Amino acid sequence: MFPLHYEGDIFRPPSEARSLILQATIGCSHNRCTFCAMYKRKKFRERNLDELEKEINAAGRTWPHTRRVFLADGNALTMASEKLRSILELLNTSFPHLERVAIYSNPHDLLQKESSELTELRRLKLGMIYLGVESGSASLLQAVNKGATPAEMILGAARVKEAGIPLSITVINGLAGREGSAEHARETARLLNEIDPEYLGLLSLMIIPGTTLYRQVKEGRLTPLGPWEMLQEIRLMVEHLSLSNCLFRANHASNYLPLKAVLSKDQESLLTALDEVLKEKAPGILRSEIHRML
């Protein structure tokens, strides 16, 4: 009998493909972003600790050599620190080879945690926090109903870094449409420079039927970017980045062009590669040539 219970569709970052997924919460506590349909069919709730303990103990007996665990759903970091500590302690006990636990967060989850609380969670092997900032444009964040400002994101991210937990930031390429593309690129770069994350993942906007953003596109209020415009937006953002040592990836299934670099070390080569692709505008280059150029 499978020891873990899952409710609805389960989502995780690409880098957690080999992690054991524990659904500690159901859905997303915010769940109002105009572009997102991931958790629309779920009503947010935290799972009972006794129920989670039984699952963790059973999973420990089934997969005792587990090294990585991902806590789902949309923003499990919203749970109180005391409950998170209990879950992490259970994971450490059940999985003696545990190296890292990772978790999704939204900006307000971080603002509800003191640096000392996050430091204690790190001690219990919370080793990665995934934060979707989507954009650095204050007006765009308000338009997509993200529920946080750039200033709040910077403050929350600073607490994570002070606690010594690696931070993985997600940005959505094309979120502002053609109308706001340049501002989205520049302001996002400005926000990222303030945060200076260890990891940066770039997704391409997917217009999902049933979302508010889908209706805006249908009504002509937002003009989606085409593939080449997406790359131009990425190029503008990268040009304005000034990061210390950030592992950059755009290798999600949504991305038109797989990209990888360490910023700022590879910044010039990344810009050169993007310029070559944009200059040629040859469809085959999107998948075959970029790795040779970088």
Phi and psi in degrees as GROMACS dihedral restraints (atoms count N, CA, C in turn):
[ dihedral_restraints ]
;  ai    aj    ak    al  type     phi  dphi    fc
    3     4     5     6     1   -66.3    20    10
    4     5     6     7     1   128.1    20    10
    6     7     8     9     1   -78.7    20    10
    7     8     9    10     1   -15.8    20    10
    9    10    11    12     1  -107.4    20    10
   10    11    12    13     1   142.7    20    10
   12    13    14    15     1  -104.3    20    10
   13    14    15    16     1   131.9    20    10
   15    16    17    18     1  -124.3    20    10
   16    17    18    19     1   139.0    20    10
   18    19    20    21     1  -116.8    20    10
   19    20    21    22     1   119.9    20    10
   21    22    23    24     1    72.4    20    10
   22    23    24    25     1  -168.7    20    10
   24    25    26    27     1   -70.1    20    10
   25    26    27    28     1   143.3    20    10
   27    28    29    30     1  -113.6    20    10
   28    29    30    31     1   132.3    20    10
   30    31    32    33     1  -120.1    20    10
   31    32    33    34     1   144.7    20    10
   33    34    35    36     1  -150.7    20    10
   34    35    36    37     1   157.5    20    10
   36    37    38    39     1   -65.2    20    10
   37    38    39    40     1   152.7    20    10
   39    40    41    42     1   -54.8    20    10
   40    41    42    43     1   -36.0    20    10
   42    43    44    45     1   -73.1    20    10
   43    44    45    46     1    -6.2    20    10
   45    46    47    48     1  -102.2    20    10
   46    47    48    49     1    22.4    20    10
   48    49    50    51     1   -60.7    20    10
   49    50    51    52     1   -30.8    20    10
   51    52    53    54     1  -102.3    20    10
   52    53    54    55     1     8.6    20    10
   54    55    56    57     1   -86.9    20    10
   55    56    57    58     1   151.0    20    10
   57    58    59    60     1   -74.6    20    10
   58    59    60    61     1   128.4    20    10
   60    61    62    63     1  -101.6    20    10
   61    62    63    64     1   121.5    20    10
   63    64    65    66     1  -111.4    20    10
   64    65    66    67     1   119.8    20    10
   66    67    68    69     1   -84.8    20    10
   67    68    69    70     1    88.9    20    10
   69    70    71    72     1   -79.3    20    10
   70    71    72    73     1   -30.9    20    10
   72    73    74    75     1  -129.0    20    10
   73    74    75    76     1   161.0    20    10
   75    76    77    78     1  -110.5    20    10
   76    77    78    79     1   123.6    20    10
   78    79    80    81     1    78.3    20    10
   79    80    81    82     1  -159.1    20    10
   81    82    83    84     1  -126.4    20    10
   82    83    84    85     1   133.5    20    10
   84    85    86    87     1   -70.6    20    10
   85    86    87    88     1   -23.6    20    10
   87    88    89    90     1   -90.0    20    10
   88    89    90    91     1   -64.6    20    10
   90    91    92    93     1    54.0    20    10
   91    92    93    94     1    34.1    20    10
   93    94    95    96     1  -126.6    20    10
   94    95    96    97     1     6.3    20    10
   96    97    98    99     1   -65.2    20    10
   97    98    99   100     1   135.7    20    10
   99   100   101   102     1   -68.0    20    10
  100   101   102   103     1   -21.0    20    10
  102   103   104   105     1   -97.0    20    10
  103   104   105   106     1   -10.0    20    10
  105   106   107   108     1  -106.3    20    10
  106   107   108   109     1   134.3    20    10
  108   109   110   111     1  -123.0    20    10
  109   110   111   112     1     9.9    20    10
  111   112   113   114     1   -60.1    20    10
  112   113   114   115     1   -39.6    20    10
  114   115   116   117     1  -121.5    20    10
  115   116   117   118     1    20.1    20    10
  117   118   119   120     1   -64.4    20    10
  118   119   120   121     1   -26.2    20    10
  120   121   122   123     1   -91.7    20    10
  121   122   123   124     1     6.9    20    10
  123   124   125   126     1  -119.3    20    10
  124   125   126   127     1   139.6    20    10
  126   127   128   129     1   -95.4    20    10
  127   128   129   130     1   125.1    20    10
  129   130   131   132     1   -62.8    20    10
  130   131   132   133     1   137.9    20    10
  132   133   134   135     1  -162.3    20    10
  133   134   135   136     1   156.3    20    10
  135   136   137   138     1   -92.5    20    10
  136   137   138   139     1   140.4    20    10
  138   139   140   141     1   -78.8    20    10
  139   140   141   142     1   150.9    20    10
  141   142   143   144     1   -65.8    20    10
  142   143   144   145     1   136.5    20    10
  144   145   146   147     1   -63.7    20    10
  145   146   147   148     1   -37.0    20    10
  147   148   149   150     1   -62.8    20    10
  148   149   150   151     1   -40.4    20    10
  150   151   152   153     1   -64.4    20    10
  151   152   153   154     1   -42.9    20    10
  153   154   155   156     1   -65.3    20    10
  154   155   156   157     1   -38.3    20    10
  156   157   158   159     1   -60.7    20    10
  157   158   159   160     1   -41.9    20    10
  159   160   161   162     1   -63.4    20    10
  160   161   162   163     1   -42.0    20    10
  162   163   164   165     1   -66.7    20    10
  163   164   165   166     1   -43.4    20    10
  165   166   167   168     1   -63.1    20    10
  166   167   168   169     1   -44.1    20    10
  168   169   170   171     1   -61.7    20    10
  169   170   171   172     1   -42.8    20    10
  171   172   173   174     1   -67.3    20    10
  172   173   174   175     1   -40.8    20    10
  174   175   176   177     1   -65.5    20    10
  175   176   177   178     1   -35.9    20    10
  177   178   179   180     1   -62.3    20    10
  178   179   180   181     1   -36.8    20    10
  180   181   182   183     1   -73.0    20    10
  181   182   183   184     1   -32.7    20    10
  183   184   185   186     1   -80.4    20    10
  184   185   186   187     1   -42.1    20    10
  186   187   188   189     1  -127.6    20    10
  187   188   189   190     1    68.6    20    10
  189   190   191   192     1   -65.8    20    10
  190   191   192   193     1   -18.1    20    10
  192   193   194   195     1   -95.9    20    10
  193   194   195   196     1    13.0    20    10
  195   196   197   198     1   -56.8    20    10
  196   197   198   199     1   133.0    20    10
  198   199   200   201     1  -109.7    20    10
  199   200   201   202     1   -25.9    20    10
  201   202   203   204     1  -133.5    20    10
  202   203   204   205     1   141.2    20    10
  204   205   206   207     1  -130.4    20    10
  205   206   207   208     1   139.2    20    10
  207   208   209   210     1  -115.6    20    10
  208   209   210   211     1   128.6    20    10
  210   211   212   213     1   -93.4    20    10
  211   212   213   214     1   112.7    20    10
  213   214   215   216     1   -96.7    20    10
  214   215   216   217     1   169.7    20    10
  216   217   218   219     1   -92.4    20    10
  217   218   219   220     1  -121.2    20    10
  219   220   221   222     1   -61.5    20    10
  220   221   222   223     1   -36.7    20    10
  222   223   224   225     1  -156.1    20    10
  223   224   225   226     1    68.9    20    10
  225   226   227   228     1   -63.3    20    10
  226   227   228   229     1   -16.4    20    10
  228   229   230   231     1   -67.9    20    10
  229   230   231   232     1    -9.0    20    10
  231   232   233   234     1   -68.4    20    10
  232   233   234   235     1   -17.1    20    10
  234   235   236   237     1   -63.8    20    10
  235   236   237   238     1   152.4    20    10
  237   238   239   240     1   -59.4    20    10
  238   239   240   241     1   146.6    20    10
  240   241   242   243     1   -57.9    20    10
  241   242   243   244     1   -37.0    20    10
  243   244   245   246     1   -61.7    20    10
  244   245   246   247     1   -41.8    20    10
  246   247   248   249     1   -69.4    20    10
  247   248   249   250     1   -41.2    20    10
  249   250   251   252     1   -61.6    20    10
  250   251   252   253     1   -40.4    20    10
  252   253   254   255     1   -59.5    20    10
  253   254   255   256     1   -43.0    20    10
  255   256   257   258     1   -62.4    20    10
  256   257   258   259     1   -42.5    20    10
  258   259   260   261     1   -64.1    20    10
  259   260   261   262     1   -44.4    20    10
  261   262   263   264     1   -65.3    20    10
  262   263   264   265     1   -38.6    20    10
  264   265   266   267     1   -62.9    20    10
  265   266   267   268     1   -41.1    20    10
  267   268   269   270     1   -63.4    20    10
  268   269   270   271     1   -41.6    20    10
  270   271   272   273     1   -64.5    20    10
  271   272   273   274     1   -42.3    20    10
  273   274   275   276     1   -63.7    20    10
  274   275   276   277     1   -36.1    20    10
  276   277   278   279     1   -72.4    20    10
  277   278   279   280     1   -43.0    20    10
  279   280   281   282     1   -78.5    20    10
  280   281   282   283     1   -25.3    20    10
  282   283   284   285     1  -121.4    20    10
  283   284   285   286     1    90.1    20    10
  285   286   287   288     1   -64.3    20    10
  286   287   288   289     1   -17.8    20    10
  288   289   290   291     1  -100.6    20    10
  289   290   291   292     1    12.3    20    10
  291   292   293   294     1   -59.9    20    10
  292   293   294   295     1   130.0    20    10
  294   295   296   297     1  -108.2    20    10
  295   296   297   298     1   -37.0    20    10
  297   298   299   300     1  -156.3    20    10
  298   299   300   301     1   141.5    20    10
  300   301   302   303     1  -115.9    20    10
  301   302   303   304     1   135.7    20    10
  303   304   305   306     1  -121.2    20    10
  304   305   306   307     1   161.7    20    10
  306   307   308   309     1  -157.6    20    10
  307   308   309   310     1   148.0    20    10
  309   310   311   312     1   -83.9    20    10
  310   311   312   313     1   149.0    20    10
  312   313   314   315     1  -143.5    20    10
  313   314   315   316     1   155.2    20    10
  315   316   317   318     1  -110.3    20    10
  316   317   318   319     1   167.1    20    10
  318   319   320   321     1   -55.9    20    10
  319   320   321   322     1   -39.7    20    10
  321   322   323   324     1   -71.6    20    10
  322   323   324   325     1   -25.2    20    10
  324   325   326   327     1   -60.4    20    10
  325   326   327   328     1   -40.5    20    10
  327   328   329   330     1   -69.3    20    10
  328   329   330   331     1   -36.2    20    10
  330   331   332   333     1   -69.6    20    10
  331   332   333   334     1   -20.3    20    10
  333   334   335   336     1   -86.9    20    10
  334   335   336   337     1    -4.1    20    10
  336   337   338   339     1  -112.7    20    10
  337   338   339   340     1   132.3    20    10
  339   340   341   342     1   -78.0    20    10
  340   341   342   343     1   156.9    20    10
  342   343   344   345     1   -58.2    20    10
  343   344   345   346     1   -35.9    20    10
  345   346   347   348     1   -65.2    20    10
  346   347   348   349     1   -36.3    20    10
  348   349   350   351     1   -66.9    20    10
  349   350   351   352     1   -43.9    20    10
  351   352   353   354     1   -64.6    20    10
  352   353   354   355     1   -36.2    20    10
  354   355   356   357     1   -62.6    20    10
  355   356   357   358     1   -40.9    20    10
  357   358   359   360     1   -65.1    20    10
  358   359   360   361     1   -38.6    20    10
  360   361   362   363     1   -66.1    20    10
  361   362   363   364     1   -36.8    20    10
  363   364   365   366     1   -63.5    20    10
  364   365   366   367     1   -38.8    20    10
  366   367   368   369     1   -60.0    20    10
  367   368   369   370     1   -29.3    20    10
  369   370   371   372     1   -93.0    20    10
  370   371   372   373     1    18.3    20    10
  372   373   374   375     1    81.3    20    10
  373   374   375   376     1    21.4    20    10
  375   376   377   378     1   -71.4    20    10
  376   377   378   379     1   105.4    20    10
  378   379   380   381     1  -116.0    20    10
  379   380   381   382     1     5.8    20    10
  381   382   383   384     1  -162.5    20    10
  382   383   384   385     1   131.0    20    10
  384   385   386   387     1  -118.5    20    10
  385   386   387   388     1   125.5    20    10
  387   388   389   390     1   -98.4    20    10
  388   389   390   391     1   123.1    20    10
  390   391   392   393     1  -125.0    20    10
  391   392   393   394     1   118.2    20    10
  393   394   395   396     1   -85.5    20    10
  394   395   396   397     1   105.9    20    10
  396   397   398   399     1   -91.8    20    10
  397   398   399   400     1   -26.6    20    10
  399   400   401   402     1    68.7    20    10
  400   401   402   403     1   -47.6    20    10
  402   403   404   405     1  -158.2    20    10
  403   404   405   406     1   159.6    20    10
  405   406   407   408     1  -102.2    20    10
  406   407   408   409     1     0.7    20    10
  408   409   410   411     1   -82.9    20    10
  409   410   411   412     1   119.5    20    10
  411   412   413   414     1   -61.3    20    10
  412   413   414   415     1   -40.9    20    10
  414   415   416   417     1   -67.9    20    10
  415   416   417   418     1   -37.6    20    10
  417   418   419   420     1   -70.1    20    10
  418   419   420   421     1   -40.9    20    10
  420   421   422   423     1   -59.0    20    10
  421   422   423   424     1   -38.4    20    10
  423   424   425   426     1   -68.7    20    10
  424   425   426   427     1   -40.5    20    10
  426   427   428   429     1   -64.8    20    10
  427   428   429   430     1   -36.1    20    10
  429   430   431   432     1   -91.3    20    10
  430   431   432   433     1     4.6    20    10
  432   433   434   435     1    59.6    20    10
  433   434   435   436     1    45.2    20    10
  435   436   437   438     1   -68.8    20    10
  436   437   438   439     1   -29.3    20    10
  438   439   440   441     1    86.6    20    10
  439   440   441   442     1    15.1    20    10
  441   442   443   444     1  -154.4    20    10
  442   443   444   445     1   153.6    20    10
  444   445   446   447     1  -101.1    20    10
  445   446   447   448     1   163.6    20    10
  447   448   449   450     1   -57.0    20    10
  448   449   450   451     1   -39.1    20    10
  450   451   452   453     1   -62.4    20    10
  451   452   453   454     1   -39.8    20    10
  453   454   455   456     1   -67.2    20    10
  454   455   456   457     1   -37.5    20    10
  456   457   458   459     1   -65.0    20    10
  457   458   459   460     1   -40.9    20    10
  459   460   461   462     1   -63.3    20    10
  460   461   462   463     1   -43.1    20    10
  462   463   464   465     1   -65.1    20    10
  463   464   465   466     1   -44.8    20    10
  465   466   467   468     1   -64.3    20    10
  466   467   468   469     1   -42.7    20    10
  468   469   470   471     1   -63.6    20    10
  469   470   471   472     1   -36.3    20    10
  471   472   473   474     1   -62.5    20    10
  472   473   474   475     1   -35.8    20    10
  474   475   476   477     1   -66.3    20    10
  475   476   477   478     1   -38.2    20    10
  477   478   479   480     1   -64.2    20    10
  478   479   480   481     1   -45.7    20    10
  480   481   482   483     1   -66.8    20    10
  481   482   483   484     1   -37.2    20    10
  483   484   485   486     1   -62.8    20    10
  484   485   486   487     1   -33.7    20    10
  486   487   488   489     1   -78.9    20    10
  487   488   489   490     1    -9.5    20    10
  489   490   491   492     1    81.7    20    10
  490   491   492   493     1    20.1    20    10
  492   493   494   495     1   -96.5    20    10
  493   494   495   496     1   126.5    20    10
  495   496   497   498     1   -58.1    20    10
  496   497   498   499     1   141.8    20    10
  498   499   500   501     1  -119.4    20    10
  499   500   501   502     1   127.2    20    10
  501   502   503   504     1  -112.0    20    10
  502   503   504   505     1   117.0    20    10
  504   505   506   507     1   -98.8    20    10
  505   506   507   508     1   139.5    20    10
  507   508   509   510     1  -114.8    20    10
  508   509   510   511     1   134.6    20    10
  510   511   512   513     1  -124.2    20    10
  511   512   513   514     1   146.0    20    10
  513   514   515   516     1  -106.7    20    10
  514   515   516   517     1   110.4    20    10
  516   517   518   519     1   -69.4    20    10
  517   518   519   520     1   129.2    20    10
  519   520   521   522     1    90.8    20    10
  520   521   522   523     1     1.8    20    10
  522   523   524   525     1   -61.9    20    10
  523   524   525   526     1   -30.6    20    10
  525   526   527   528     1   -88.2    20    10
  526   527   528   529     1    -2.1    20    10
  528   529   530   531     1    68.2    20    10
  529   530   531   532     1  -173.4    20    10
  531   532   533   534     1   -65.9    20    10
  532   533   534   535     1   -32.5    20    10
  534   535   536   537     1   -64.2    20    10
  535   536   537   538     1   -35.7    20    10
  537   538   539   540     1  -120.8    20    10
  538   539   540   541     1    19.5    20    10
  540   541   542   543     1   -59.3    20    10
  541   542   543   544     1   -48.4    20    10
  543   544   545   546     1   -64.6    20    10
  544   545   546   547     1   -43.6    20    10
  546   547   548   549     1   -63.9    20    10
  547   548   549   550     1   -42.2    20    10
  549   550   551   552     1   -57.6    20    10
  550   551   552   553     1   -46.1    20    10
  552   553   554   555     1   -65.0    20    10
  553   554   555   556     1   -48.3    20    10
  555   556   557   558     1   -69.1    20    10
  556   557   558   559     1   -44.6    20    10
  558   559   560   561     1   -70.9    20    10
  559   560   561   562     1   -31.6    20    10
  561   562   563   564     1   -67.4    20    10
  562   563   564   565     1   -41.9    20    10
  564   565   566   567     1   -60.5    20    10
  565   566   567   568     1   -40.1    20    10
  567   568   569   570     1   -61.6    20    10
  568   569   570   571     1   -44.7    20    10
  570   571   572   573     1   -64.4    20    10
  571   572   573   574     1   -45.0    20    10
  573   574   575   576     1   -62.3    20    10
  574   575   576   577     1   -37.2    20    10
  576   577   578   579     1   -63.5    20    10
  577   578   579   580     1   -35.5    20    10
  579   580   581   582     1   -69.3    20    10
  580   581   582   583     1   -41.0    20    10
  582   583   584   585     1   -77.6    20    10
  583   584   585   586     1   -41.2    20    10
  585   586   587   588     1    53.7    20    10
  586   587   588   589     1    63.2    20    10
  588   589   590   591     1   -74.4    20    10
  589   590   591   592     1   162.9    20    10
  591   592   593   594     1   -78.1    20    10
  592   593   594   595     1   -29.7    20    10
  594   595   596   597     1  -134.7    20    10
  595   596   597   598     1   145.0    20    10
  597   598   599   600     1  -138.8    20    10
  598   599   600   601     1   122.1    20    10
  600   601   602   603     1  -114.4    20    10
  601   602   603   604     1   135.4    20    10
  603   604   605   606     1  -113.6    20    10
  604   605   606   607     1   123.1    20    10
  606   607   608   609     1  -107.0    20    10
  607   608   609   610     1   155.4    20    10
  609   610   611   612     1   -98.4    20    10
  610   611   612   613     1   139.5    20    10
  612   613   614   615     1   -58.0    20    10
  613   614   615   616     1   128.3    20    10
  615   616   617   618     1  -112.5    20    10
  616   617   618   619     1   122.7    20    10
  618   619   620   621     1   -89.9    20    10
  619   620   621   622     1   106.0    20    10
  621   622   623   624     1  -101.0    20    10
  622   623   624   625     1   125.1    20    10
  624   625   626   627     1   -54.2    20    10
  625   626   627   628     1   139.6    20    10
  627   628   629   630     1    96.8    20    10
  628   629   630   631     1   -15.4    20    10
  630   631   632   633     1   -85.8    20    10
  631   632   633   634     1   160.7    20    10
  633   634   635   636     1   -61.2    20    10
  634   635   636   637     1   -39.8    20    10
  636   637   638   639     1   -63.6    20    10
  637   638   639   640     1   -36.9    20    10
  639   640   641   642     1   -59.4    20    10
  640   641   642   643     1   -43.3    20    10
  642   643   644   645     1   -65.9    20    10
  643   644   645   646     1   -36.9    20    10
  645   646   647   648     1   -63.6    20    10
  646   647   648   649     1   -39.1    20    10
  648   649   650   651     1   -66.6    20    10
  649   650   651   652     1   -44.8    20    10
  651   652   653   654     1   -61.1    20    10
  652   653   654   655     1   -34.1    20    10
  654   655   656   657     1   -85.3    20    10
  655   656   657   658     1    -0.4    20    10
  657   658   659   660     1    79.8    20    10
  658   659   660   661     1    15.0    20    10
  660   661   662   663     1   -87.2    20    10
  661   662   663   664     1   -11.6    20    10
  663   664   665   666     1  -142.0    20    10
  664   665   666   667     1   129.8    20    10
  666   667   668   669     1  -103.7    20    10
  667   668   669   670     1   111.4    20    10
  669   670   671   672     1   -62.8    20    10
  670   671   672   673     1   149.0    20    10
  672   673   674   675     1   -79.2    20    10
  673   674   675   676     1   144.1    20    10
  675   676   677   678     1   -82.8    20    10
  676   677   678   679     1   175.0    20    10
  678   679   680   681     1   -55.3    20    10
  679   680   681   682     1   -45.2    20    10
  681   682   683   684     1   -70.1    20    10
  682   683   684   685     1   -35.1    20    10
  684   685   686   687     1   -67.2    20    10
  685   686   687   688     1   -35.2    20    10
  687   688   689   690     1   -59.0    20    10
  688   689   690   691     1   -45.1    20    10
  690   691   692   693     1   -67.3    20    10
  691   692   693   694     1   -36.7    20    10
  693   694   695   696     1   -63.3    20    10
  694   695   696   697     1   -38.6    20    10
  696   697   698   699     1   -65.8    20    10
  697   698   699   700     1   -42.1    20    10
  699   700   701   702     1   -61.2    20    10
  700   701   702   703     1   -43.7    20    10
  702   703   704   705     1   -60.3    20    10
  703   704   705   706     1   -42.5    20    10
  705   706   707   708     1   -65.5    20    10
  706   707   708   709     1   -41.0    20    10
  708   709   710   711     1   -64.3    20    10
  709   710   711   712     1   -48.2    20    10
  711   712   713   714     1   -60.7    20    10
  712   713   714   715     1   -38.4    20    10
  714   715   716   717     1   -57.8    20    10
  715   716   717   718     1   -34.1    20    10
  717   718   719   720     1   -96.8    20    10
  718   719   720   721     1     3.8    20    10
  720   721   722   723     1   -79.8    20    10
  721   722   723   724     1   146.1    20    10
  723   724   725   726     1  -143.7    20    10
  724   725   726   727     1    82.5    20    10
  726   727   728   729     1  -110.5    20    10
  727   728   729   730     1   153.3    20    10
  729   730   731   732     1   -75.9    20    10
  730   731   732   733     1   -57.3    20    10
  732   733   734   735     1  -161.2    20    10
  733   734   735   736     1    78.4    20    10
  735   736   737   738     1  -115.8    20    10
  736   737   738   739     1   129.0    20    10
  738   739   740   741     1   -82.0    20    10
  739   740   741   742     1   111.1    20    10
  741   742   743   744     1  -101.7    20    10
  742   743   744   745     1   132.3    20    10
  744   745   746   747     1  -138.0    20    10
  745   746   747   748     1   136.6    20    10
  747   748   749   750     1  -132.6    20    10
  748   749   750   751     1    68.2    20    10
  750   751   752   753     1  -125.5    20    10
  751   752   753   754     1    23.8    20    10
  753   754   755   756     1   -75.1    20    10
  754   755   756   757     1   158.7    20    10
  756   757   758   759     1   -59.6    20    10
  757   758   759   760     1   -23.0    20    10
  759   760   761   762     1   -78.3    20    10
  760   761   762   763     1   -18.3    20    10
  762   763   764   765     1   -76.3    20    10
  763   764   765   766     1   138.1    20    10
  765   766   767   768     1   -74.9    20    10
  766   767   768   769     1   -29.4    20    10
  768   769   770   771     1  -134.7    20    10
  769   770   771   772     1   119.5    20    10
  771   772   773   774     1   -72.3    20    10
  772   773   774   775     1   124.5    20    10
  774   775   776   777     1  -128.1    20    10
  775   776   777   778     1   146.6    20    10
  777   778   779   780     1  -152.2    20    10
  778   779   780   781     1   140.9    20    10
  780   781   782   783     1  -166.2    20    10
  781   782   783   784     1   163.5    20    10
  783   784   785   786     1  -109.1    20    10
  784   785   786   787     1   120.1    20    10
  786   787   788   789     1  -107.0    20    10
  787   788   789   790     1   127.8    20    10
  789   790   791   792     1  -100.5    20    10
  790   791   792   793     1     1.0    20    10
  792   793   794   795     1   -55.3    20    10
  793   794   795   796     1   -43.2    20    10
  795   796   797   798     1  -100.4    20    10
  796   797   798   799     1    15.1    20    10
  798   799   800   801     1   -61.0    20    10
  799   800   801   802     1   -45.8    20    10
  801   802   803   804     1   -66.7    20    10
  802   803   804   805     1   -40.8    20    10
  804   805   806   807     1   -67.7    20    10
  805   806   807   808     1   -34.2    20    10
  807   808   809   810     1   -66.4    20    10
  808   809   810   811     1   -43.2    20    10
  810   811   812   813     1   -63.4    20    10
  811   812   813   814     1   -41.3    20    10
  813   814   815   816     1   -62.6    20    10
  814   815   816   817     1   -43.6    20    10
  816   817   818   819     1   -62.8    20    10
  817   818   819   820     1   -43.1    20    10
  819   820   821   822     1   -63.5    20    10
  820   821   822   823     1   -40.4    20    10
  822   823   824   825     1   -62.4    20    10
  823   824   825   826     1   -39.8    20    10
  825   826   827   828     1   -64.9    20    10
  826   827   828   829     1   -43.3    20    10
  828   829   830   831     1   -64.5    20    10
  829   830   831   832     1   -45.7    20    10
  831   832   833   834     1   -65.9    20    10
  832   833   834   835     1   -33.1    20    10
  834   835   836   837     1   -69.6    20    10
  835   836   837   838     1   -42.7    20    10
  837   838   839   840     1   -76.2    20    10
  838   839   840   841     1   -39.6    20    10
  840   841   842   843     1    47.7    20    10
  841   842   843   844     1    42.0    20    10
  843   844   845   846     1  -101.5    20    10
  844   845   846   847     1   122.2    20    10
  846   847   848   849     1   -53.3    20    10
  847   848   849   850     1   -37.7    20    10
  849   850   851   852     1   -64.1    20    10
  850   851   852   853     1   -25.4    20    10
  852   853   854   855     1   -69.6    20    10
  853   854   855   856     1   -22.1    20    10
  855   856   857   858     1   -59.9    20    10
  856   857   858   859     1   -33.6    20    10
  858   859   860   861     1  -108.8    20    10
  859   860   861   862     1   -22.5    20    10
  861   862   863   864     1  -106.0    20    10
  862   863   864   865     1   -31.6    20    10
  864   865   866   867     1   -97.8    20    10
  865   866   867   868     1   -20.2    20    10
  867   868   869   870     1   -64.8    20    10
  868   869   870   871     1   -34.7    20    10
  870   871   872   873     1   -69.2    20    10
  871   872   873   874     1   -31.5    20    10
  873   874   875   876     1   -69.7    20    10
  874   875   876   877     1   -34.4    20    10
  876   877   878   879     1   -75.2    20    10
  877   878   879   880     1   -34.0    20    10
